[in-house]
Structures are given as structure tokens and as C-alpha cells.
Amino acid sequence: MKKCLLIFAIFLTGSLYAQPGNEQVKLNDPTQLVADSRDNLFVMLKYGIGKISPDGKVTDLRKLDGGGNIDKAFNNLIIDSKNNLFASDGSNIYKITVTNDNKVISTIYSGVIGKYRIIDGPVSTAIFTQIDHMAIDKHDNIYVTDSYDKIAAEIGNNYVTDNYYLKDKKLKYIRTFRIIRKISADGTVSTLKNSEGKFIVPNGVSGMACDEAGNIVYTTGGTARSVEKINTATGTFSHVAGKPYKREWCPVYTTGDTSIAELFAPETIMVNKKAEIIYADERSHRITKIANGKVTTLAGNNTIDPCGQNIGGRAQEGLKDGKALTAWFTFPKGLAYDSRGNLFIADKWNNCIRKLSPDGMVSTFTTPNPNN
């Protein structure tokens, strides 16, 4: 009898893991990360999207009924107030819903496959060219960056950008302008302009989010290394932190007052419910906070290499749990809070999700698989 029960238990266990989505999924290159109203995490992977339940169970959405439609490489992932996911593959935006009975419903929300233009209007007919970044505000208005070059002739000199880039003509060689498109909650696509009708074209965007007021907060990469803000009502730019273009090579990481702080390689960014700006620094492998006029390290303590080893700036890789200011990450990317105040971090090269709890402890939430 015991032998029969043992065989039945083995069969039952095997059947469970054979069911679609119940495999022991390993995260491959986790980057963008969002949380729904039930504290489920959704993470953008090298291919497709993973779902992580509050107890840490990982599901590959591609293996669920209807999931084959999202078996592709996305470059952005956001979530609205109704738990709908929106992902972009470059020129198209997909709306993805996971039902209560674990079915995936995926449709093209906006964009036309095979067409690359800048055409505004209803989401059903609007066309995009190169969506680099996406953000969503509390009213479910979506903002995306798109190709400036596609309509550069139309724009001409009729634009505004950050004050730093305009000051020094020597910086023209690092111009990476982008336009910003808005997809309003009612389904209308428009290209952002300021109150004078000038195109809003930020330079060097490496991450983008919306604050509580609906303004766009973004990080700049390359030699800019800063955090900037765009008032979406007026189109005006304001500087938040960092020393844009101060150093071409050999960046330094200096915390303290925003007036003196230097940032290293700010990328993925978010604004939490306390109005604190949180960003992942992908080359120093730290999570940094900007609040109350101060730049502080929230988590991460990887040893920063001397400039001679990498003039672009880099820190040693690793995976270490424990107190936040002793933890190590390797190319942290996506950031998302759950309802309990835990901050989850997509640790790209460790191929896992890390958790920073409100008491300041970092733990590894999903099974790691560090890149060699």
C-alpha cells in the first residue's frame, strides 16, 4: 500500500510540473519589472514575460493558453491601474492581460506592423517608429519616447531640450534627441509640445517614469549622467541631480546634496508613493534615492574599479544578501514596490529578482543563475 501511495505521489508531482506554466522557470536576463494590485510581479525577460506570485513562484507566460503571442523580445513593460500590461517591441505597443484562470490575452494596442512613421491620432491608426522608453501616470496616460530623426526636418529649430545640452556646442556629437508621444487614457496619441508649440525633445534618455503630478522624470546616460524633469503641463525642463557632461570618462559616484552629487550610470527610474525618486545605477550596481534635496545610496556596495580598468566606469560584479549597504548586485535594472513597501529589483546578470525590505535587508527572491 505504501509503495502504491509513493508511486501516486511521484506521478502527481510530475503532473504538476508538467502543467503549462508550472515548470521551474529560470529567469533569463530580467530587466523591466512591474507589480499588480495583488502583489504579483511581472518581469520582462530576454524573450517573453514572467509572472512571479507573492510567494515567489515563477510562471512563464509564454507557456500559458494564449501565451504564444508574446513569445518575442520586448524592450519596455508598464502596468496600468486595471492590471493590464503594456509592452513594446520597438514600433508596436501590445496590451497584455492575464485572466484569473491563467489565460493570456494579447492584442496590438497601438502601432501598425511593418510601418515606421510618426503619425498621431486614435490608437487604432497611430504609427510609431522606435519606442525606446515607456512610462505611465496614475491616470493611465502613457508616455513613450520615439524617433526624433524621423521628423527632424519638420521640427527644425522648433524645439526645447535640457539647458545643459544647449550650452556647449562641443556636445553636438553626442546628440541623441527623442520626441515624446502621449497615449491618453481615452486612446488618443499626440506628440508633446510646450505651451509655445515647440517640440519637447529630451537628450540621452536612459530611463523614464512619471511622478504623482504626472510630470516626466528621466535619467540620462552616456556622459550626461543626471536626473531631469519635464513639466508635462508647460513643457519646461528642470534639473534634479547630477553634473551633466562634467566628465567624458572616469565617472565618480558622490552622494550628498543634489547641488554637489555626481551620478555614475543612472538608468531605470521610478517615483514611489513618498515622492522619492529611485533609480538603478547599472554600472556601479547600486540602487540610489533622491529625496529632500539629497542623493543617497539605498542599496548596493560593489567595489568601484579604478578608472584605468574601465574608463567608462564600472564596479565589480557579485551577489550578496544582507544589510542594504553591504549587498551586491550585478547590473540591476527594473524596480517595483509591492503593497507592503518591499522594493523588488531585477538583477539582470544574476538572473534573479532581489528584495529590499522596509527594514533595510536585501534577500534573493527567486533562484539566481549568475552569468559566468
DAQUIFEN-V84606 format. One record per run of one state. SS is the DSSP state (H for helix, E for strand, - for the rest). FROM is the first residue (numbers start at 1). LEN is the number of residues. If there is no record, write none. Layout:
BEGIN
ss = <SS;SS>
from = <FROM;FROM>
len = <LEN;LEN>
END
This chain:
BEGIN
ss = <-;H;-;E;-;E;-;E;-;E;H;-;E;-;H;-;E;-;E;-;E;-;E;-;E;-;E;-;E;-;E;-;E;-;H;-;E;-;H;-;H;-;E;-;E;-;E;-;E;-;E;-;E;-;E;-;E;-;E;-;E;-;E;-;E;-;E;-;E;-;E;-;E;-;E;-;H;-;E;-;E;-;E;H;-;E;-;E;-;E;-;E;-;E;->
from = <1;2;19;33;36;41;45;49;53;58;61;64;65;66;67;71;76;80;85;89;93;99;103;111;119;120;121;123;127;128;134;137;142;148;149;156;159;161;163;168;169;175;177;184;188;192;193;194;199;201;203;204;205;211;216;221;226;231;237;243;254;255;256;258;262;263;266;272;277;282;286;292;294;300;304;305;307;310;315;316;320;321;322;324;327;328;329;332;338;343;348;352;357;361;365>
len = <1;17;14;3;5;4;4;4;5;3;3;1;1;1;4;5;4;5;4;4;6;4;8;8;1;1;2;4;1;6;3;5;6;1;7;3;2;2;5;1;6;2;7;4;4;1;1;5;2;2;1;1;6;5;5;5;5;6;6;11;1;1;2;4;1;3;6;5;5;4;6;2;6;4;1;2;3;5;1;4;1;1;2;3;1;1;3;6;5;5;4;5;4;4;8>
END
